[in-house]
Amino acid sequence: MAFEVLLTDAAVGDLEEIAGWIAENDAPARAAHGVDRIEAAIAAPARFANRGVHPAELLALGIREYRETAFKPYRIVYRVTGKRLYVYLIADGRRDLQSLLARRFLQG
């Protein structure tokens, strides 16, 4: 079953922030390529959304309804609701994800 993939406003902001950082610290062409690769990674779970793993940081908080996929070093956290897959977070996995995920998911 294919799922419709939707990005939350926060996830769109994450993607824009990542693209801006790459463009500023590397090159605009590399930023575009990186965004294309991240978007491909986002689209991948559209067919098998429940194959993604539960983020360990959220499991530690007792939260089990989210899953993740990755395009290293980026982690993409999503939730399946009906036939829709909502992307909530796109973040560099080298960041302090415990704090980031707690803020994003516990404080809204």
Secondary structure in CASP SS format (residue, H / E / C, confidence):
PFRMAT SS
TARGET T0000
AUTHOR 0000-0000-0000
METHOD secondary structure of the structure
MODEL  1
M C 1.00
A C 1.00
F C 1.00
E E 1.00
V E 1.00
L E 1.00
L E 1.00
T C 1.00
D H 1.00
A H 1.00
A H 1.00
V H 1.00
G H 1.00
D H 1.00
L H 1.00
E H 1.00
E H 1.00
I H 1.00
A H 1.00
G H 1.00
W H 1.00
I H 1.00
A H 1.00
E H 1.00
N H 1.00
D C 1.00
A C 1.00
P H 1.00
A H 1.00
R H 1.00
A H 1.00
A H 1.00
H H 1.00
G H 1.00
V H 1.00
D H 1.00
R H 1.00
I H 1.00
E H 1.00
A H 1.00
A H 1.00
I H 1.00
A H 1.00
A H 1.00
P H 1.00
A H 1.00
R C 1.00
F C 1.00
A H 1.00
N H 1.00
R H 1.00
G C 1.00
V E 1.00
H C 1.00
P C 1.00
A H 1.00
E H 1.00
L H 1.00
L H 1.00
A C 1.00
L C 1.00
G C 1.00
I C 1.00
R C 1.00
E C 1.00
Y C 1.00
R E 1.00
E E 1.00
T E 1.00
A E 1.00
F E 1.00
K C 1.00
P C 1.00
Y E 1.00
R E 1.00
I E 1.00
V E 1.00
Y E 1.00
R E 1.00
V E 1.00
T E 1.00
G C 1.00
K C 1.00
R E 1.00
L E 1.00
Y E 1.00
V E 1.00
Y E 1.00
L E 1.00
I E 1.00
A E 1.00
D E 1.00
G C 1.00
R C 1.00
R C 1.00
D C 1.00
L H 1.00
Q H 1.00
S H 1.00
L H 1.00
L H 1.00
A H 1.00
R H 1.00
R H 1.00
F H 1.00
L H 1.00
Q C 1.00
G C 1.00
END
